[in-house]
Amino acid sequence: MSVLRIAVSVLLLFLFLSSVHANELVPINIAVEFTDHAASAYIAKQKGWFEKEGIKPTFFNYVTGMALASALGRGDIQVAYMCLLPAINAYANAKVPIKIVAGTHEHGYALVVNPEKIKNIKDLERPDITIGAVQVGGPVDAILRKTIEKFRLDDTKILKKVQRMNPPLQIMAIRMGKLDASFVPEHWPSLAEDAGFRVMLKSQDMWPNMQGSVLVVKEELIKNHPEIVKKLIRITAKATDWMKKNKKEAADIMAEQMKITGERIFPVEAAQVASKLEITPKTMLRSMERLDYKMDIDHKKVEEAVAFAYSNGYIRTKIEAKDILDLRFLNER
C-alpha cells in the first residue's frame, strides 16, 4: 500500500512540475530598430501579445539598422525586426546564420531639405549645401545612391561631402542649422518636417515597391523551436492587422514607446539631445502613414535588394534570395 502511495505521489509531483513547466514563458531576445519601422513589435509588446503566446520578450533597441546588423552576431539575440539591406549584409558579410521569415513593411525612407536653400534636386551639388545620411550599406544610403543615379547628379560632388551620422544627430544638426539636406528613415523625416524641413523625395519615388523591413530569426530557432517562429509570425500579423485598423491609437502607442525607449537607449552624453526630440502622436501618425505595413514579401524584391547590395559593394559575396528566405511558416498562416 505504501508503495502505491509513493507511486501516486511521484506521479502527482510529475504532473505538477509538467504543468508548471508548460505554463512558463519562453524567454526570447528580440532586436528592434528605434523607429516606427518596428511598429508591429512595439505594439505587440505594449499589448502583451508576446506573453499571451507564451513568450517572454527582452527587447534590445538600436538607433540604426546597421548597428542592429552588427549586433546580430551576438549569440543571445534570436529574433530581429530590421531593414532588409542590413539583414542581407549580416548574412553575406558577417555570415550570421539567419533567415527572413516574413516582411513587416514596404518603404519608409526620405530625403528632407531646407526649403529656403534647396529649390530643386540639382541644388544638392552646390558646394555650400551640407548633406547628412546614415552609414553606407543601409537602405538610406541606397536611396541616396538611387537619387544620384536617377537625377544624374555628380556623385563625386555629392558623396565627398555627405556627413555620416545617426538619425537623431541629423535632426539635431537640422535644428542647429548645420544640415541643409538629410537622408533618413521614418519617423525621422517627419520630425525634420516639424523643424521646418520638407520632404523632397520618398523611397516610393526612387525605388518602387521597395521592401523596407523584415522579421528575421536565427536558423537554430527554426531548427529547434519552429513553434516559436510560428508564434512570432502570428503575433506580428495580429499587431499589423490591429494597427492598420486603429491608426490613431497605434500612433499614440508608438509615440509613447519611442519616448520610453529613447530615454533608455541614448547614452548619458546624448540624453539632452534625445530629450529635445519630442515625438508627438500627430507626428507619428503622419510618419506611419508613409509606410505600407504588410507581412507578405516578394522573392523578386529580395533578389533586387541582393543585386543592388552586391553591385554597390555592400556585400562582398553574391548570394541569392533563396539563401536567406524561409517563408514556409508565413505561407502556412
C-alpha positions as CSV (number, residue, x, y, z in Angstrom):
1,M,0.0,0.0,0.0
2,S,2.8,2.4,0.9
3,V,4.5,1.6,-2.4
4,L,1.2,2.6,-4.2
5,R,1.0,5.9,-2.3
6,I,4.6,6.7,-3.1
7,A,3.9,5.9,-6.8
8,V,0.8,8.1,-6.8
9,S,2.7,10.9,-5.0
10,V,5.5,10.7,-7.6
11,L,3.0,10.8,-10.4
12,L,1.2,13.8,-9.0
13,L,4.5,15.6,-8.5
14,F,5.5,14.9,-12.1
15,L,2.1,16.2,-13.3
16,F,2.5,19.3,-11.2
17,L,6.0,20.0,-12.4
18,S,5.0,19.4,-16.0
19,S,2.1,21.8,-15.6
20,V,4.4,24.5,-14.1
21,H,6.9,24.0,-17.0
22,A,4.1,24.1,-19.5
23,N,2.9,27.5,-18.1
24,E,6.4,29.1,-18.1
25,L,7.0,31.8,-20.6
26,V,9.8,31.1,-23.1
27,P,12.5,33.9,-22.9
28,I,13.3,35.3,-26.4
29,N,15.8,38.1,-27.0
30,I,14.5,40.4,-29.8
31,A,16.5,43.2,-31.5
32,V,14.5,46.1,-32.9
33,E,15.2,49.4,-34.5
34,F,14.4,52.7,-32.8
35,T,11.9,53.7,-35.5
36,D,8.3,53.1,-36.4
37,H,9.6,50.5,-38.9
38,A,9.3,48.1,-36.0
39,A,5.8,49.3,-35.0
40,S,4.3,45.8,-35.0
41,A,6.9,44.6,-32.4
42,Y,6.4,47.7,-30.2
43,I,2.7,47.5,-30.3
44,A,2.7,43.7,-29.6
45,K,4.9,44.4,-26.7
46,Q,2.7,47.1,-25.3
47,K,-0.4,44.9,-25.8
48,G,1.2,41.9,-24.0
49,W,0.6,39.7,-27.1
50,F,4.0,38.0,-26.8
51,E,3.2,36.8,-23.3
52,K,-0.2,35.6,-24.4
53,E,1.6,33.3,-26.9
54,G,3.9,32.0,-24.1
55,I,6.9,34.2,-25.0
56,K,8.8,36.5,-22.6
57,P,10.5,39.0,-24.8
58,T,13.5,41.1,-23.9
59,F,14.0,43.9,-26.3
60,F,17.4,45.2,-27.5
61,N,17.0,48.6,-29.2
62,Y,19.3,50.1,-31.9
63,V,19.3,53.5,-33.4
64,T,20.0,52.3,-36.9
65,G,19.6,49.1,-38.8
66,M,23.3,48.8,-39.5
67,A,24.0,49.0,-35.8
68,L,21.5,46.2,-35.3
69,A,23.1,44.2,-38.0
70,S,26.5,44.4,-36.3
71,A,24.9,43.2,-33.0
72,L,23.0,40.4,-34.7
73,G,26.1,38.2,-34.5
74,R,25.7,38.1,-30.7
75,G,24.7,34.6,-29.7
76,D,22.0,35.7,-27.3
77,I,19.9,37.6,-30.0
78,Q,17.4,35.2,-31.6
79,V,15.0,37.5,-33.4
80,A,15.2,40.9,-35.1
81,Y,12.8,43.3,-36.7
82,M,15.2,45.1,-39.1
83,C,15.6,46.7,-42.5
84,L,16.2,44.2,-45.4
85,L,19.6,45.6,-46.6
86,P,21.3,45.3,-43.2
87,A,19.9,41.8,-42.9
88,I,21.5,40.9,-46.2
89,N,24.8,42.5,-45.1
90,A,24.7,40.5,-41.8
91,Y,24.1,37.2,-43.7
92,A,26.5,37.7,-46.6
93,N,29.4,39.6,-44.9
94,A,29.3,38.5,-41.3
95,K,28.0,35.0,-42.0
96,V,25.3,35.4,-39.3
97,P,23.0,32.3,-39.6
98,I,19.7,34.0,-40.1
99,K,16.5,33.6,-42.1
100,I,13.9,36.1,-43.2
101,V,10.6,34.6,-42.3
102,A,8.3,37.5,-43.1
103,G,8.2,41.1,-44.2
104,T,6.9,43.8,-41.9
105,H,6.6,46.9,-44.2
106,E,7.5,48.5,-47.5
107,H,9.1,51.9,-47.9
108,G,9.8,54.4,-45.1
109,Y,12.8,56.4,-46.2
110,A,13.0,60.0,-47.4
111,L,15.1,63.0,-48.4
112,V,14.2,66.1,-46.4
113,V,15.6,69.5,-47.3
114,N,15.7,73.1,-46.1
115,P,13.2,74.7,-48.5
116,E,14.8,78.1,-48.2
117,K,18.2,76.8,-49.6
118,I,17.2,73.9,-51.8
119,K,14.6,74.5,-54.5
120,N,15.4,71.6,-56.8
121,I,17.4,68.3,-56.7
122,K,20.4,69.8,-58.6
123,D,21.0,72.1,-55.6
124,L,22.4,69.2,-53.8
125,E,25.6,69.6,-55.9
126,R,26.2,73.1,-54.7
127,P,29.4,73.3,-52.5
128,D,27.6,75.3,-49.8
129,I,24.9,72.6,-49.3
130,T,25.5,70.2,-46.4
131,I,24.1,66.7,-46.6
132,G,23.5,64.1,-43.9
133,A,23.0,60.4,-44.3
134,V,23.2,57.2,-42.3
135,Q,26.2,54.9,-42.8
136,V,27.0,53.1,-46.1
137,G,25.3,49.7,-46.6
138,G,21.8,50.5,-45.4
139,P,18.6,51.5,-47.2
140,V,19.0,55.2,-46.6
141,D,22.4,55.1,-48.4
142,A,20.6,53.1,-51.2
143,I,18.1,55.9,-51.6
144,L,20.9,58.4,-51.7
145,R,22.7,56.5,-54.5
146,K,19.5,56.0,-56.4
147,T,18.8,59.7,-56.2
148,I,22.2,60.4,-57.7
149,E,21.6,57.9,-60.5
150,K,18.1,58.9,-61.3
151,F,18.8,62.6,-61.5
152,R,22.2,62.2,-63.0
153,L,23.9,64.1,-60.2
154,D,27.7,64.3,-59.9
155,D,28.4,61.5,-57.4
156,T,31.9,62.9,-56.6
157,K,30.4,66.3,-55.6
158,I,27.7,64.7,-53.5
159,L,29.4,61.7,-51.8
160,K,32.5,63.6,-50.7
161,K,30.5,66.0,-48.6
162,V,28.0,63.6,-47.1
163,Q,28.2,63.6,-43.3
164,R,27.6,60.1,-41.9
165,M,25.7,60.3,-38.7
166,N,22.7,58.5,-37.0
167,P,19.2,59.9,-37.5
168,P,18.8,61.7,-34.1
169,L,22.1,63.6,-34.6
170,Q,20.9,64.6,-38.1
171,I,17.7,66.0,-36.7
172,M,19.6,68.0,-34.1
173,A,22.0,69.2,-36.8
174,I,19.0,70.3,-38.8
175,R,17.6,72.2,-35.7
176,M,21.0,73.9,-35.3
177,G,21.2,74.9,-38.9
178,K,24.2,72.6,-39.7
179,L,22.5,70.4,-42.3
180,D,20.6,71.5,-45.4
181,A,19.6,68.1,-46.6
182,S,19.1,64.8,-44.8
183,F,18.5,61.2,-46.0
184,V,16.8,59.4,-43.1
185,P,14.4,56.6,-42.3
186,E,11.0,57.3,-40.9
187,H,10.0,58.5,-38.3
188,W,12.9,61.0,-38.6
189,P,11.7,62.7,-41.8
190,S,8.5,63.6,-40.0
191,L,10.5,65.1,-37.1
192,A,12.5,67.1,-39.7
193,E,9.2,68.5,-41.0
194,D,8.4,69.6,-37.5
195,A,11.7,71.5,-37.6
196,G,10.7,73.3,-40.8
197,F,12.2,71.0,-43.5
198,R,10.1,69.5,-46.3
199,V,10.1,66.0,-47.8
200,M,11.6,66.4,-51.3
201,L,11.7,62.7,-52.2
202,K,10.3,59.5,-50.7
203,S,11.6,56.0,-51.3
204,Q,8.4,55.4,-53.3
205,D,9.8,57.9,-55.8
206,M,13.2,56.3,-56.0
207,W,12.6,52.6,-55.5
208,P,9.1,51.5,-56.4
209,N,7.8,48.7,-54.1
210,M,10.9,48.8,-52.0
211,Q,10.9,46.2,-49.3
212,G,11.6,48.1,-46.1
213,S,11.9,45.8,-43.0
214,V,11.7,42.1,-42.3
215,L,11.2,39.7,-39.5
216,V,14.5,37.7,-39.0
217,V,15.2,34.7,-36.9
218,K,18.3,32.7,-36.2
219,E,18.4,29.4,-38.0
220,E,18.8,27.5,-34.8
221,L,15.4,28.8,-33.6
222,I,13.8,27.4,-36.7
223,K,15.5,24.1,-36.3
224,N,15.0,23.7,-32.5
225,H,11.8,25.6,-31.9
226,P,9.7,26.0,-35.1
227,E,6.6,26.6,-32.9
228,I,8.2,29.8,-31.6
229,V,8.7,31.0,-35.1
230,K,5.1,30.3,-35.9
231,K,4.0,32.3,-32.8
232,L,6.2,35.2,-33.7
233,I,4.6,35.4,-37.2
234,R,1.2,35.1,-35.6
235,I,2.0,37.9,-33.1
236,T,3.4,40.2,-35.8
237,A,0.4,39.5,-38.1
238,K,-2.0,40.4,-35.2
239,A,-0.2,43.6,-34.5
240,T,0.0,44.6,-38.2
241,D,-3.7,44.0,-38.7
242,W,-4.6,45.9,-35.5
243,M,-2.6,49.0,-36.2
244,K,-3.9,49.3,-39.7
245,K,-7.5,49.3,-38.3
246,N,-6.6,51.5,-35.3
247,K,-4.2,54.1,-36.8
248,K,-4.7,56.9,-34.3
249,E,-4.3,54.6,-31.2
250,A,-1.3,52.9,-32.9
251,A,0.3,56.3,-33.3
252,D,-0.4,57.1,-29.7
253,I,1.2,53.9,-28.6
254,M,4.3,54.4,-30.8
255,A,4.8,58.0,-29.7
256,E,4.9,56.8,-26.1
257,Q,7.1,53.7,-26.9
258,M,9.6,56.0,-28.7
259,K,9.7,58.3,-25.7
260,I,10.3,55.5,-23.2
261,T,12.8,53.7,-25.4
262,G,14.7,56.9,-26.3
263,E,15.2,57.7,-22.6
264,R,16.7,54.3,-22.1
265,I,18.9,53.7,-25.1
266,F,20.6,57.0,-25.6
267,P,23.9,57.4,-23.8
268,V,24.2,59.9,-20.9
269,E,26.0,62.4,-23.1
270,A,23.2,62.2,-25.7
271,A,20.3,62.4,-23.2
272,Q,19.9,66.1,-23.5
273,V,19.8,65.8,-27.3
274,A,17.2,63.0,-27.1
275,S,15.0,64.9,-24.7
276,K,14.6,67.7,-27.3
277,L,13.3,65.3,-30.0
278,E,9.7,65.3,-29.0
279,I,7.7,62.7,-30.9
280,T,4.0,63.6,-30.8
281,P,1.2,61.2,-31.8
282,K,0.4,63.6,-34.6
283,T,3.9,63.4,-36.0
284,M,4.0,59.6,-35.5
285,L,0.7,59.2,-37.4
286,R,2.0,61.2,-40.3
287,S,5.1,59.1,-40.3
288,M,3.3,55.7,-40.1
289,E,1.0,56.6,-43.0
290,R,4.1,56.7,-45.2
291,L,4.8,53.1,-44.6
292,D,2.9,50.2,-46.1
293,Y,2.7,47.7,-43.2
294,K,2.3,44.2,-44.6
295,M,3.8,40.8,-43.9
296,D,3.9,39.4,-47.4
297,I,7.2,39.5,-49.0
298,D,8.1,39.1,-52.7
299,H,11.0,36.8,-53.6
300,K,11.8,39.1,-56.5
301,K,12.1,42.2,-54.2
302,V,14.7,40.4,-52.1
303,E,16.6,39.4,-55.3
304,E,16.5,43.0,-56.4
305,A,17.9,44.2,-53.0
306,V,20.6,41.5,-53.1
307,A,21.6,42.6,-56.6
308,F,21.8,46.2,-55.5
309,A,23.8,45.4,-52.4
310,Y,26.3,43.4,-54.5
311,S,26.6,45.9,-57.3
312,N,27.2,48.8,-54.9
313,G,29.8,46.9,-52.8
314,Y,27.6,46.5,-49.7
315,I,28.2,42.8,-49.8
316,R,31.4,41.0,-50.9
317,T,29.9,37.7,-51.7
318,K,27.0,37.2,-54.2
319,I,24.1,35.4,-52.6
320,E,20.6,34.5,-53.8
321,A,17.3,35.4,-52.2
322,K,16.6,31.7,-51.5
323,D,19.7,31.5,-49.3
324,I,18.2,33.9,-46.8
325,L,14.5,33.4,-47.2
326,D,12.4,30.8,-45.3
327,L,8.7,31.6,-45.9
328,R,7.2,28.3,-45.0
329,F,5.7,29.5,-41.8
330,L,4.3,32.7,-43.4
331,N,2.7,30.7,-46.1
332,E,1.1,28.4,-43.5
333,R,-0.9,31.3,-42.0
